[in-house]
Amino acid sequence: MANFDQPRRGSAAANALQSLYNIGGNTTISEWMRTIRWRQSRMQFCRSVVDSLERAWLIKVVGEQCESLPAARQYLGIPATTPAPVPAEPVAPRTAISFRPMQRSRSPMVIRPGAFDFREHPSRIGDDLVAYKGPGGFSGAALENDLDSCRTGRA
């Protein structure tokens, strides 16, 4: 059976009650309005939110102070007793990955005999022979069919 005395879920009053509980359950009306970013006047806030929650016995207003009652916790679905807090444990410091010498990513590069034989053979750019000039690439100096100068590496 429905309880028509309670504010509807998702209404401004229900959302304001949730925000009141989130900020500690005890605050002033103006602070409460600022917390939920109420854009209308204070009178409209008191009429649509505070009065409806007070009629439903979910909050108690004394002067400027608003305090949530135990019925508000029940309305919000929060258990009446909260579990005892678990003592905090400090986080362990960060540690580096242990060195594993058999990892392929950490092993030195193996250079096999004959791996750089391609440097001794001339390359061709069109009909011209070009000698290898190091890791920067070719020097750009094209040699006209001079195989001896390409094999010795001298231009």
Phi and psi restraints in degrees (value plus and minus 20) as a CYANA .aco file:
   2 ALA   PHI     -96.1   -56.1
   2 ALA   PSI     127.5   167.5
   3 ASN   PHI    -128.6   -88.6
   3 ASN   PSI      84.5   124.5
   4 PHE   PHI    -101.3   -61.3
   4 PHE   PSI     -23.5    16.5
   5 ASP   PHI    -101.7   -61.7
   5 ASP   PSI     -41.4    -1.4
   6 GLN   PHI    -106.6   -66.6
   6 GLN   PSI     131.6   171.6
   7 PRO   PHI     -90.6   -50.6
   7 PRO   PSI     130.2   170.2
   8 ARG   PHI     -91.7   -51.7
   8 ARG   PSI     127.2   167.2
   9 ARG   PHI     -83.6   -43.6
   9 ARG   PSI     115.0   155.0
  10 GLY   PHI      67.1   107.1
  10 GLY   PSI     -25.9    14.1
  11 SER   PHI     -97.0   -57.0
  11 SER   PSI     150.5   190.5
  12 ALA   PHI     -82.1   -42.1
  12 ALA   PSI     -57.3   -17.3
  13 ALA   PHI     -88.2   -48.2
  13 ALA   PSI     -62.6   -22.6
  14 ALA   PHI     -86.6   -46.6
  14 ALA   PSI     -61.0   -21.0
  15 ASN   PHI     -87.3   -47.3
  15 ASN   PSI     -57.6   -17.6
  16 ALA   PHI     -88.0   -48.0
  16 ALA   PSI     -55.8   -15.8
  17 LEU   PHI     -85.1   -45.1
  17 LEU   PSI     -60.7   -20.7
  18 GLN   PHI     -82.3   -42.3
  18 GLN   PSI     -62.7   -22.7
  19 SER   PHI     -88.3   -48.3
  19 SER   PSI     -54.0   -14.0
  20 LEU   PHI     -83.2   -43.2
  20 LEU   PSI     -61.8   -21.8
  21 TYR   PHI     -85.9   -45.9
  21 TYR   PSI     -59.3   -19.3
  22 ASN   PHI     -85.5   -45.5
  22 ASN   PSI     -50.9   -10.9
  23 ILE   PHI    -111.8   -71.8
  23 ILE   PSI     -10.9    29.1
  24 GLY   PHI      98.7   138.7
  24 GLY   PSI     -31.6     8.4
  25 GLY   PHI      66.4   106.4
  25 GLY   PSI     -20.2    19.8
  26 ASN   PHI    -167.2  -127.2
  26 ASN   PSI      96.7   136.7
  27 THR   PHI    -182.1  -142.1
  27 THR   PSI     153.6   193.6
  28 THR   PHI    -105.6   -65.6
  28 THR   PSI     142.2   182.2
  29 ILE   PHI     -84.5   -44.5
  29 ILE   PSI     -63.1   -23.1
  30 SER   PHI     -86.1   -46.1
  30 SER   PSI     -58.7   -18.7
  31 GLU   PHI     -86.1   -46.1
  31 GLU   PSI     -58.3   -18.3
  32 TRP   PHI     -83.7   -43.7
  32 TRP   PSI     -63.5   -23.5
  33 MET   PHI     -81.9   -41.9
  33 MET   PSI     -61.6   -21.6
  34 ARG   PHI     -87.6   -47.6
  34 ARG   PSI     -55.5   -15.5
  35 THR   PHI     -85.7   -45.7
  35 THR   PSI     -62.3   -22.3
  36 ILE   PHI    -111.8   -71.8
  36 ILE   PSI     -14.1    25.9
  37 ARG   PHI      35.0    75.0
  37 ARG   PSI      33.0    73.0
  38 TRP   PHI     -90.0   -50.0
  38 TRP   PSI     107.1   147.1
  39 ARG   PHI    -118.9   -78.9
  39 ARG   PSI     -30.8     9.2
  40 GLN   PHI    -114.1   -74.1
  40 GLN   PSI    -192.3  -152.3
  41 SER   PHI     -96.0   -56.0
  41 SER   PSI     145.6   185.6
  42 ARG   PHI     -84.9   -44.9
  42 ARG   PSI     -56.5   -16.5
  43 MET   PHI     -83.6   -43.6
  43 MET   PSI     -62.2   -22.2
  44 GLN   PHI     -86.4   -46.4
  44 GLN   PSI     -55.0   -15.0
  45 PHE   PHI     -84.7   -44.7
  45 PHE   PSI     -64.2   -24.2
  46 CYS   PHI     -85.5   -45.5
  46 CYS   PSI     -58.2   -18.2
  47 ARG   PHI     -91.7   -51.7
  47 ARG   PSI     -67.7   -27.7
  48 SER   PHI    -106.1   -66.1
  48 SER   PSI     -44.9    -4.9
  49 VAL   PHI    -131.5   -91.5
  49 VAL   PSI     -81.4   -41.4
  50 VAL   PHI     -84.3   -44.3
  50 VAL   PSI     -67.4   -27.4
  51 ASP   PHI     -84.8   -44.8
  51 ASP   PSI     -61.4   -21.4
  52 SER   PHI     -87.7   -47.7
  52 SER   PSI     -56.7   -16.7
  53 LEU   PHI     -91.4   -51.4
  53 LEU   PSI     -52.8   -12.8
  54 GLU   PHI     -92.3   -52.3
  54 GLU   PSI     -57.9   -17.9
  55 ARG   PHI     -85.3   -45.3
  55 ARG   PSI     -50.8   -10.8
  56 ALA   PHI    -105.5   -65.5
  56 ALA   PSI     -16.9    23.1
  57 TRP   PHI      40.5    80.5
  57 TRP   PSI      18.4    58.4
  58 LEU   PHI    -120.5   -80.5
  58 LEU   PSI     -45.6    -5.6
  59 ILE   PHI    -153.9  -113.9
  59 ILE   PSI     142.1   182.1
  60 LYS   PHI    -145.3  -105.3
  60 LYS   PSI     110.2   150.2
  61 VAL   PHI    -132.4   -92.4
  61 VAL   PSI     103.8   143.8
  62 VAL   PHI    -145.5  -105.5
  62 VAL   PSI      85.0   125.0
  63 GLY   PHI      46.3    86.3
  63 GLY   PSI    -136.8   -96.8
  64 GLU   PHI    -114.5   -74.5
  64 GLU   PSI     -37.3     2.7
  65 GLN   PHI    -102.9   -62.9
  65 GLN   PSI     117.7   157.7
  66 CYS   PHI    -136.9   -96.9
  66 CYS   PSI     115.3   155.3
  67 GLU   PHI    -153.1  -113.1
  67 GLU   PSI     114.0   154.0
  68 SER   PHI    -100.8   -60.8
  68 SER   PSI     124.8   164.8
  69 LEU   PHI    -119.8   -79.8
  69 LEU   PSI     146.6   186.6
  70 PRO   PHI     -78.3   -38.3
  70 PRO   PSI     -48.5    -8.5
  71 ALA   PHI     -84.2   -44.2
  71 ALA   PSI     -47.2    -7.2
  72 ALA   PHI     -88.0   -48.0
  72 ALA   PSI     -58.2   -18.2
  73 ARG   PHI     -84.0   -44.0
  73 ARG   PSI     -60.3   -20.3
  74 GLN   PHI     -86.2   -46.2
  74 GLN   PSI     -61.7   -21.7
  75 TYR   PHI     -81.9   -41.9
  75 TYR   PSI     -59.8   -19.8
  76 LEU   PHI     -97.9   -57.9
  76 LEU   PSI     -29.9    10.1
  77 GLY   PHI      62.8   102.8
  77 GLY   PSI       3.3    43.3
  78 ILE   PHI    -117.0   -77.0
  78 ILE   PSI     110.7   150.7
  79 PRO   PHI     -80.3   -40.3
  79 PRO   PSI     128.7   168.7
  80 ALA   PHI     -86.2   -46.2
  80 ALA   PSI     -55.5   -15.5
  81 THR   PHI    -128.9   -88.9
  81 THR   PSI     112.6   152.6
  82 THR   PHI    -115.8   -75.8
  82 THR   PSI     123.2   163.2
  83 PRO   PHI     -86.2   -46.2
  83 PRO   PSI     133.6   173.6
  84 ALA   PHI     -83.9   -43.9
  84 ALA   PSI     118.7   158.7
  85 PRO   PHI     -86.4   -46.4
  85 PRO   PSI     121.8   161.8
  86 VAL   PHI    -102.2   -62.2
  86 VAL   PSI     112.2   152.2
  87 PRO   PHI     -81.7   -41.7
  87 PRO   PSI     119.0   159.0
  88 ALA   PHI     -95.0   -55.0
  88 ALA   PSI     123.1   163.1
  89 GLU   PHI    -132.3   -92.3
  89 GLU   PSI     114.9   154.9
  90 PRO   PHI     -86.1   -46.1
  90 PRO   PSI     128.1   168.1
  91 VAL   PHI     -98.6   -58.6
  91 VAL   PSI     119.3   159.3
  92 ALA   PHI     -88.1   -48.1
  92 ALA   PSI     127.9   167.9
  93 PRO   PHI     -88.3   -48.3
  93 PRO   PSI     137.7   177.7
  94 ARG   PHI     -90.3   -50.3
  94 ARG   PSI     121.5   161.5
  95 THR   PHI    -144.8  -104.8
  95 THR   PSI     128.9   168.9
  96 ALA   PHI    -100.6   -60.6
  96 ALA   PSI     137.8   177.8
  97 ILE   PHI     -88.2   -48.2
  97 ILE   PSI     114.8   154.8
  98 SER   PHI     -85.5   -45.5
  98 SER   PSI     127.6   167.6
  99 PHE   PHI     -92.6   -52.6
  99 PHE   PSI     107.3   147.3
 100 ARG   PHI    -139.9   -99.9
 100 ARG   PSI      86.7   126.7
 101 PRO   PHI     -87.3   -47.3
 101 PRO   PSI     -36.4     3.6
 102 MET   PHI    -109.0   -69.0
 102 MET   PSI     -15.7    24.3
 103 GLN   PHI     -91.0   -51.0
 103 GLN   PSI     115.8   155.8
 104 ARG   PHI     -90.9   -50.9
 104 ARG   PSI     -48.2    -8.2
 105 SER   PHI     -92.0   -52.0
 105 SER   PSI     -40.3    -0.3
 106 ARG   PHI    -124.0   -84.0
 106 ARG   PSI     -24.4    15.6
 107 SER   PHI    -100.8   -60.8
 107 SER   PSI     129.8   169.8
 108 PRO   PHI     -88.6   -48.6
 108 PRO   PSI     133.7   173.7
 109 MET   PHI     -92.2   -52.2
 109 MET   PSI     110.7   150.7
 110 VAL   PHI    -109.7   -69.7
 110 VAL   PSI     104.5   144.5
 111 ILE   PHI    -127.9   -87.9
 111 ILE   PSI      96.6   136.6
 112 ARG   PHI    -102.3   -62.3
 112 ARG   PSI     133.5   173.5
 113 PRO   PHI     -83.1   -43.1
 113 PRO   PSI     115.9   155.9
 114 GLY   PHI      69.2   109.2
 114 GLY   PSI     -15.2    24.8
 115 ALA   PHI     -89.3   -49.3
 115 ALA   PSI     -47.1    -7.1
 116 PHE   PHI    -128.7   -88.7
 116 PHE   PSI       4.3    44.3
 117 ASP   PHI     -86.8   -46.8
 117 ASP   PSI     -41.6    -1.6
 118 PHE   PHI     -84.1   -44.1
 118 PHE   PSI     -40.6    -0.6
 119 ARG   PHI     -92.0   -52.0
 119 ARG   PSI     -44.5    -4.5
 120 GLU   PHI    -100.8   -60.8
 120 GLU   PSI     -40.2    -0.2
 121 HIS   PHI    -113.2   -73.2
 121 HIS   PSI     114.6   154.6
 122 PRO   PHI     -91.2   -51.2
 122 PRO   PSI     130.6   170.6
 123 SER   PHI    -120.9   -80.9
 123 SER   PSI     142.4   182.4
 124 ARG   PHI    -137.2   -97.2
 124 ARG   PSI     114.7   154.7
 125 ILE   PHI    -139.4   -99.4
 125 ILE   PSI      80.4   120.4
 126 GLY   PHI      50.1    90.1
 126 GLY   PSI    -144.8  -104.8
 127 ASP   PHI    -114.9   -74.9
 127 ASP   PSI     -22.0    18.0
 128 ASP   PHI    -116.1   -76.1
 128 ASP   PSI     126.2   166.2
 129 LEU   PHI    -114.6   -74.6
 129 LEU   PSI     115.1   155.1
 130 VAL   PHI    -147.1  -107.1
 130 VAL   PSI     110.5   150.5
 131 ALA   PHI    -103.8   -63.8
 131 ALA   PSI     132.8   172.8
 132 TYR   PHI     -92.4   -52.4
 132 TYR   PSI     115.0   155.0
 133 LYS   PHI    -140.6  -100.6
 133 LYS   PSI       1.1    41.1
 134 GLY   PHI      89.0   129.0
 134 GLY   PSI    -192.6  -152.6
 135 PRO   PHI     -86.5   -46.5
 135 PRO   PSI     -37.6     2.4
 136 GLY   PHI     -96.4   -56.4
 136 GLY   PSI     -24.7    15.3
 137 GLY   PHI      84.2   124.2
 137 GLY   PSI    -180.5  -140.5
 138 PHE   PHI    -101.9   -61.9
 138 PHE   PSI     129.5   169.5
 139 SER   PHI     -94.9   -54.9
 139 SER   PSI     -38.2     1.8
 140 GLY   PHI      73.0   113.0
 140 GLY   PSI     -26.4    13.6
 141 ALA   PHI    -103.9   -63.9
 141 ALA   PSI      91.0   131.0
 142 ALA   PHI    -106.8   -66.8
 142 ALA   PSI     116.6   156.6
 143 LEU   PHI    -127.9   -87.9
 143 LEU   PSI     118.9   158.9
 144 GLU   PHI    -106.2   -66.2
 144 GLU   PSI      71.3   111.3
 145 ASN   PHI      31.3    71.3
 145 ASN   PSI      17.3    57.3
 146 ASP   PHI    -124.2   -84.2
 146 ASP   PSI      65.6   105.6
 147 LEU   PHI     -88.0   -48.0
 147 LEU   PSI     -53.2   -13.2
 148 ASP   PHI     -85.8   -45.8
 148 ASP   PSI     -62.8   -22.8
 149 SER   PHI     -90.9   -50.9
 149 SER   PSI     -47.1    -7.1
 150 CYS   PHI     -94.3   -54.3
 150 CYS   PSI     -57.2   -17.2
 151 ARG   PHI     -92.6   -52.6
 151 ARG   PSI     -52.4   -12.4
 152 THR   PHI    -102.7   -62.7
 152 THR   PSI     -36.1     3.9
 153 GLY   PHI      65.4   105.4
 153 GLY   PSI     -12.2    27.8
 154 ARG   PHI    -124.3   -84.3
 154 ARG   PSI     113.8   153.8
